[in-house]
Structure formats: C-alpha cells, structure tokens
Amino acid sequence: MSVPDSDMLISLSEVLETPVSTLLGETVTEAEVDNLKAISEKLEVINLQLAQRKTTRRKIIRWLLVSLCAIILILNYSRLCHECG
C-alpha cells in the first residue's frame, strides 16, 4: 500500500483550496470542529496564563536583584564610612 507524499498533499490542498483531510477522503463532522474550537480556546487561555506567570516571575526576579544590589551597595558604603571615620 502506497502512502501519499505529505508535501504533495499540502500543495494540492492549497491549490484546490481544500483541506488535506478531504483529499484523503475523511469527513470532519460539525461536532469534531466544535471540539477542536473548544480545545483551541482552552489552550489559548492556558497559554495566556503561562505568559502572565512568566512576566510576573521576571518582575519578581528583577526586583529581587535590584534589592540585593542596593543592599550590597549600602553595606559597602557603611563599611567604607566606618573605615574612614
């Protein structure tokens, strides 16, 4: 049994403006399309949540590093003042 070339199928589907599944003789029911939409929407929400978490983490890490640098500078300055004074 031969298997069609995927690149050829994609090219044909683009030229004929037909989904590859139709070229292969598969039918997509309305329920399947609705399920795919629902899954796609859920994935979009999850992706947005992950992006927000990443942004929040970056902000927290940035402020921690800035605070750490400020503490180091204050400690060094106070040590220098005690040595000079």
Number of C-alpha atoms within 10 A of each C-alpha: 3 4 5 9 8 10 9 10 16 16 12 15 16 12 9 11 10 12 14 17 12 11 14 10 8 10 10 10 8 9 9 11 11 11 11 12 12 12 12 12 12 12 12 12 12 12 12 12 12 12 12 12 12 12 12 12 12 12 12 12 12 12 12 12 12 12 12 12 12 12 12 12 12 12 12 12 12 12 12 11 10 9 8 7 6
